[in-house]
């Protein structure tokens, strides 16, 4: 039964040779579980609701497996973001190791999987750079871990994202190319989605640099066709451009 009204709880079960290695990154050296708070995941955007968590369970019974649960399919969370893929992210956390934060502990273990040169480049590159490692599982599933480093509220820290996807579905690069083609042909929904990909406030797209001018360009195209959400997001993008003293070339 779902914990929130009209939400459907799901789970992802991973099996295969990589299970034990990934379980160790979560601190699961034997059968057990860990609870991970999710970034910005309030039930139905209700600030009084508890922060949502994903629970990662490692089992050695019969076939070693790693289970991610629960996640919610509803209008509030919009997960999974695309067919065949499910992503979730950590809240921002400080650079200083925190033994009480499961994400901080996860990062310390994950750092050992990355070369020092790549890790240093990620830390110096700000939010636009990341390091990633992917693991293959049975049934065409792949789990990718990405780490980011940057400043938030005048404090340096990290954010982590974990994506599980079915490799038989199109890759993010293929999806982005298709989205851009549809937007250029005048599809209002595609124009709105592409604008969101350029707007970090909406989660952005790791394949694109944040660009408020491009976001404004595509939101305007969608708004001109009557897209109900595009106008509000256009105002956000334009506001950010004006705050940065850049204005908007189309105005």
C-alpha positions as CSV (number, residue, x, y, z in Angstrom):
1,X,0.0,0.0,0.0
2,X,1.3,3.4,-0.9
3,X,2.4,5.7,1.9
4,X,0.9,8.8,0.2
5,X,-2.5,9.2,-1.5
6,X,-2.6,8.2,-5.2
7,X,1.1,7.2,-5.2
8,X,2.2,3.9,-6.4
9,X,5.3,2.4,-4.8
10,X,7.7,0.5,-6.9
11,X,11.1,-1.2,-6.5
12,X,14.1,-2.0,-8.7
13,X,15.9,-5.3,-8.1
14,X,19.4,-5.7,-9.4
15,X,21.2,-9.1,-9.8
16,X,24.4,-10.1,-11.4
17,X,28.2,-10.1,-10.8
18,X,28.3,-6.4,-9.8
19,X,25.9,-6.7,-6.9
20,X,28.4,-7.2,-4.2
21,X,30.7,-4.4,-5.4
22,X,27.9,-1.9,-5.5
23,X,26.5,-3.1,-2.2
24,X,29.9,-2.3,-0.6
25,X,29.6,1.3,-1.9
26,X,26.4,1.6,0.2
27,X,28.2,0.2,3.2
28,X,26.4,-3.1,2.9
29,X,29.2,-5.6,3.4
30,X,26.7,-8.2,4.6
31,X,23.0,-8.6,4.2
32,X,21.2,-5.5,5.4
33,X,19.8,-2.1,4.4
34,X,20.5,1.6,4.4
35,X,18.1,4.5,4.1
36,X,19.0,7.5,1.9
37,X,17.1,10.8,2.1
38,X,16.2,12.2,-1.3
39,X,16.8,15.6,-2.6
40,X,13.8,17.9,-2.6
41,X,11.3,15.0,-2.4
42,X,8.4,16.2,-0.3
43,X,5.1,14.4,-0.7
44,X,3.0,16.4,-3.1
45,X,5.2,19.5,-2.5
46,X,3.9,19.7,1.1
47,X,6.6,21.2,3.3
48,X,4.9,19.6,6.4
49,X,5.3,16.1,4.9
50,X,8.3,14.0,5.9
51,X,11.3,13.9,3.6
52,X,11.2,10.9,1.3
53,X,13.8,8.2,1.5
54,X,14.9,5.4,-0.7
55,X,16.0,2.2,1.0
56,X,18.7,0.0,-0.5
57,X,18.6,-3.6,0.6
58,X,21.4,-6.2,0.0
59,X,20.4,-9.8,0.2
60,X,22.6,-12.9,-0.2
61,X,19.6,-15.4,-0.1
62,X,19.7,-17.8,-3.1
63,X,20.9,-15.2,-5.6
64,X,22.7,-12.0,-4.3
65,X,20.5,-9.0,-5.1
66,X,20.3,-5.3,-4.5
67,X,16.9,-3.8,-4.1
68,X,16.0,0.0,-4.4
69,X,12.7,0.8,-2.8
70,X,10.3,2.5,-2.5
71,X,10.0,5.1,-5.2
72,X,6.8,6.8,-6.3
73,X,5.1,7.1,-9.6
74,X,2.7,10.1,-9.2
75,X,2.2,13.6,-10.5
76,X,4.3,15.1,-7.7
77,X,7.6,13.3,-8.2
78,X,7.3,12.5,-11.9
79,X,9.6,9.5,-11.5
80,X,10.9,7.8,-13.4
81,X,11.9,10.9,-15.4
82,X,12.0,8.9,-18.7
83,X,10.8,5.4,-19.8
84,X,13.2,2.7,-18.8
85,X,15.1,4.9,-16.3
86,X,14.9,5.9,-12.7
87,X,17.1,8.6,-11.0
88,X,17.4,9.9,-7.5
89,X,19.8,12.4,-5.9
90,X,21.2,13.3,-2.6
91,X,20.6,16.6,-0.8
92,X,23.6,18.9,-0.9
93,X,26.1,18.0,1.8
94,X,29.4,19.6,3.1
95,X,32.8,18.4,2.1
96,X,33.8,17.5,5.6
97,X,33.1,13.8,6.2
98,X,30.0,13.1,8.3
99,X,29.7,9.7,9.8
100,X,26.0,10.3,10.5
101,X,25.2,11.0,6.8
102,X,24.9,7.9,4.7
103,X,25.5,10.0,1.5
104,X,28.8,11.3,2.9
105,X,29.9,7.8,3.7
106,X,28.8,6.6,0.3
107,X,30.9,9.4,-1.3
108,X,34.0,8.4,0.6
109,X,33.8,4.9,-0.7
110,X,32.9,6.0,-4.2
111,X,36.0,8.3,-4.3
112,X,38.2,5.3,-4.0
113,X,36.7,4.0,-7.3
114,X,37.8,7.2,-9.2
115,X,41.3,8.2,-10.2
116,X,42.8,11.1,-8.2
117,X,43.2,13.2,-11.4
118,X,39.5,12.8,-12.4
119,X,38.4,13.6,-8.9
120,X,40.5,16.7,-8.7
121,X,39.2,17.9,-12.1
122,X,35.6,17.4,-10.9
123,X,36.2,19.4,-7.7
124,X,37.7,22.3,-9.6
125,X,35.1,22.3,-12.3
126,X,32.1,23.3,-10.3
127,X,28.6,22.0,-10.8
128,X,29.0,21.6,-14.5
129,X,31.6,18.8,-14.1
130,X,31.0,15.4,-12.7
131,X,32.7,12.0,-12.3
132,X,30.7,8.9,-13.2
133,X,31.0,5.2,-12.9
134,X,28.5,2.6,-14.3
135,X,27.9,-1.0,-13.4
136,X,26.2,-3.6,-15.5
137,X,23.6,-6.1,-14.1
138,X,21.4,-8.9,-15.3
139,X,18.4,-8.3,-17.6
140,X,20.1,-5.4,-19.4
141,X,20.1,-3.1,-16.4
142,X,22.8,-0.6,-15.6
143,X,23.4,1.5,-12.5
144,X,25.4,4.7,-12.9
145,X,26.7,6.9,-10.0
146,X,27.6,10.5,-10.6
147,X,29.3,12.9,-8.2
148,X,29.2,16.7,-8.4
149,X,31.1,19.4,-6.4
150,X,30.2,23.0,-6.1
151,X,29.1,25.9,-3.9
152,X,25.7,26.2,-2.3
153,X,24.7,28.9,0.1
154,X,28.4,30.0,0.4
155,X,29.5,26.5,1.4
156,X,31.5,24.0,-0.7
157,X,30.1,20.5,-0.9
158,X,28.9,17.6,-2.9
159,X,25.8,16.1,-4.5
160,X,25.4,12.5,-5.7
161,X,22.9,11.0,-8.2
162,X,22.1,7.4,-8.9
163,X,20.5,6.3,-12.1
164,X,19.2,2.8,-13.0
165,X,18.3,2.3,-16.6
166,X,17.3,-0.4,-19.0
167,X,20.0,-0.4,-21.7
168,X,17.5,-1.6,-24.3
169,X,15.9,1.9,-24.2
170,X,17.5,4.9,-25.9
171,X,20.5,6.5,-24.2
172,X,20.2,10.0,-22.7
173,X,22.2,11.3,-25.7
174,X,19.8,9.7,-28.2
175,X,16.8,11.1,-26.3
176,X,18.3,14.6,-26.2
177,X,18.9,14.5,-30.0
178,X,15.3,13.4,-30.5
179,X,14.0,16.1,-28.2
180,X,15.9,18.8,-29.9
181,X,14.7,17.7,-33.3
182,X,11.0,17.7,-32.1
183,X,11.5,21.2,-30.6
184,X,13.0,22.6,-33.8
185,X,9.9,21.2,-35.7
186,X,7.6,23.2,-33.4
187,X,6.4,20.7,-30.9
188,X,5.4,22.8,-27.8
189,X,5.8,20.0,-25.3
190,X,9.3,19.3,-26.6
191,X,10.2,23.0,-26.5
192,X,9.0,23.2,-22.9
193,X,11.1,20.1,-22.0
194,X,14.2,21.4,-23.7
195,X,13.8,24.7,-21.9
196,X,13.7,22.7,-18.6
197,X,16.9,20.9,-19.6
198,X,18.7,24.3,-19.8
199,X,17.2,25.5,-16.5
200,X,19.0,24.2,-13.4
201,X,16.0,25.1,-11.2
202,X,14.1,22.3,-13.0
203,X,16.8,19.7,-12.5
204,X,18.6,20.4,-15.8
205,X,20.2,17.9,-18.1
206,X,23.7,16.7,-17.4
207,X,24.4,16.7,-21.1
208,X,23.8,20.4,-21.4
209,X,25.4,23.5,-19.8
210,X,22.9,25.6,-17.8
211,X,21.9,28.4,-20.1
212,X,19.1,30.8,-19.1
213,X,19.1,32.5,-22.5
214,X,18.5,29.1,-24.2
215,X,15.9,28.2,-21.6
216,X,14.1,31.5,-22.2
217,X,14.3,31.0,-26.0
218,X,12.5,27.6,-25.8
219,X,10.1,28.6,-23.1
220,X,9.0,31.5,-25.2
221,X,8.5,29.3,-28.2
222,X,6.3,26.9,-26.1
223,X,4.4,29.8,-24.4
224,X,3.5,31.3,-27.8
225,X,1.7,28.0,-28.6
226,X,-0.2,28.2,-25.3
227,X,1.8,25.7,-23.2
228,X,0.4,26.3,-19.7
229,X,3.6,25.9,-17.8
230,X,6.0,27.6,-20.2
231,X,5.1,31.2,-19.3
232,X,5.9,30.9,-15.6
233,X,9.2,29.2,-16.4
234,X,10.0,31.9,-19.0
235,X,9.5,34.5,-16.3
236,X,12.0,32.6,-14.1
237,X,14.6,32.4,-16.8
238,X,14.2,36.1,-17.8
239,X,14.4,37.1,-14.1
240,X,17.7,35.3,-13.8
241,X,19.1,36.9,-17.0
242,X,18.1,40.4,-15.8
243,X,19.6,39.7,-12.3
244,X,22.9,38.8,-14.0
245,X,22.7,41.9,-16.2
246,X,22.5,39.9,-19.4
247,X,18.9,40.8,-20.4
248,X,17.3,38.8,-23.2
249,X,18.3,39.3,-26.8
250,X,14.7,38.7,-28.0
251,X,13.1,41.4,-25.9
